[in-house]
Amino acid sequence: MKPDLFQAPDYYQLDDLLTEEHKLIRDAAREWTKREVSPIIEEAAQNAVFPKSIINGLAEIGAFGPYIPVKYGGAGLDQISYGLIMQEIERGDSGVRSTASVQSSLVMYPIWKYGNEAQRNKYLPKLASGEFMGCFGLTEPDHGSNPSGMVTNIKDMGDHYLLNGAKMWISNAPFADVAVVWAKNEAGRIKGVIVDRGMEGFTTPETHNKWSLRASATGELIFDNVKIPKENILPNKDGLGAPLGCLDSARYGIAWGAIGAAMDCYDTALRYAKERIQFGKPIASFQLQQKKLAEMITEITKAQLLTWRLGVLRNEGKATSAQISMAKRNNVDMALHIAREARQVLGAMGITGEYSIMRHMMNLESVITYEGTHDIHLLITGLDITGIPAFK
Ligand SMILES: Cc1cc2nc3c(=O)[nH]c(=O)nc-3n(C[C@H](O)[C@H](O)[C@H](O)COP(=O)(O)OP(=O)(O)OC[C@H]3O[C@@H](n4cnc5c(N)ncnc54)[C@H](O)[C@@H]3O)c2cc1C
């Protein structure tokens, strides 16, 4: 792969909206991505392996639990800092950001928000340091966009629960030490269950042959009469709102992350267009290529503003789930479109692993589907503005 020459676009001087602390955190994550992710990520993706060597570094830059309080091992940062870290690591690769998102928002967040003090103390410091890696099991083979139909269940056996069922498409599953799993109790109420690796009847087969997020491990979670101690149930919230609360936090991070992927594609295409000579001139001198590049920076700038504002609302505790849906949907679509356009700017070189664009493009095909599909997020906006649900 070519050396990482990334220069972040900031067309509307958005740095002026950030504090010194935000910039320090962002720059540390940017520097780390350049040093530790860029040199190894293409090979990891080509070989479809998650590069475990980056786990310690992710912990050090605060990517595991950025907003989790310091007393539980988190970085205790605000929502803009969290977003900026996600932006920088997805600039490197969406799979790396996915690993961090799952760890922070889908595993640490529910234990922090819905768990008791014993659960927080037992799991959060180890998840923050990367000693434990986690995964989040909501999707099932027959229930993706409609998780409320889930059939995975727990049965009260007096001194413990029995967990049965299966989850599919679970990021980090093949190597996770701990899984936060959503299952229905006998009353049909969705409960959060902490499942530890090693529990009898719990297996995590890996999903192979993905063309997308190849540097992120994906797998199934299979529960065959798994004996769950009662202290492993998250006591403080149940119902579908519990997993959806985690998804709000993760989707917010994805909205920032997608900007990172888009910035990398734009920056790569801009540099290439200025250097590549055809018909005796740099291809950047042709109007059609300028149109592509000008539209890219316009869309990135709009997404940056939308997402910064969402971060302010999150810091004030005022962001709604529907606002988060809008940003996730807009930004991932924007990034995927930019990846496709940038790929064309590079001509044949765009399909090779010499450049990051094709990898970003393939990754974004998962990002536009997971954590609520592009269409479902549109329908959430539709519901929010009309009051009428069009998806059930
Ligand atoms: C790489 C990867 C990693 C993932 N990681 C995780 C993870 O860690 N944990 C986890 O729990 N899940 C994970 N997922 C699963 C992901 O969240 C689901 O794939 C997603 O929610 C969509 O579900 P589905 O694939 O079953 O699609 P479906 O729900 O079957 O949808 C198929 C199509 O139908 C459309 N559709 C569905 N219902 C409606 C409707 N009512 N109206 C209009 N259109 C509709 C959808 O928009 C979509 O285009 C991951 C997925 C991928 C690809």
The ligand as an ORCA input file, in Angstrom:
! r2SCAN-3c Opt
* xyz 0 1
  C     -20.553     -6.960      8.889
  C     -21.754     -6.891      9.777
  C     -21.593     -6.769     11.159
  C     -22.718     -6.756     11.995
  N     -22.547     -6.688     13.364
  C     -23.612     -6.853     14.190
  C     -23.432     -6.949     15.609
  O     -22.310     -6.809     16.121
  N     -24.518     -7.212     16.383
  C     -25.771     -7.367     15.858
  O     -26.696     -7.617     16.622
  N     -25.979     -7.257     14.506
  C     -24.932     -7.017     13.667
  N     -25.116     -6.938     12.303
  C     -26.459     -7.169     11.751
  C     -27.125     -5.937     11.196
  O     -27.471     -5.045     12.206
  C     -28.331     -6.406     10.349
  O     -27.796     -6.995      9.191
  C     -29.290     -5.277      9.998
  O     -29.997     -4.859     11.135
  C     -30.282     -5.670      8.900
  O     -30.864     -6.893      9.174
  P     -30.906     -8.020      8.027
  O     -29.535     -8.174      7.470
  O     -31.546     -9.225      8.628
  O     -31.803     -7.422      6.892
  P     -33.422     -7.465      6.792
  O     -34.036     -6.966      8.060
  O     -33.825     -8.817      6.307
  O     -33.669     -6.388      5.643
  C     -33.454     -6.686      4.264
  C     -33.878     -5.452      3.461
  O     -35.264     -5.209      3.685
  C     -35.441     -3.872      4.131
  N     -36.565     -3.841      5.085
  C     -36.741     -4.618      6.188
  N     -37.867     -4.278      6.816
  C     -38.415     -3.251      6.106
  C     -39.595     -2.436      6.269
  N     -40.405     -2.602      7.300
  N     -39.824     -1.498      5.352
  C     -38.985     -1.275      4.305
  N     -37.875     -2.016      4.103
  C     -37.578     -2.984      5.006
  C     -34.138     -3.455      4.781
  O     -33.973     -2.053      4.772
  C     -33.146     -4.177      3.892
  O     -32.851     -3.396      2.761
  C     -24.007     -6.858     11.428
  C     -24.162     -6.932     10.034
  C     -23.054     -6.924      9.214
  C     -23.246     -7.001      7.726
*
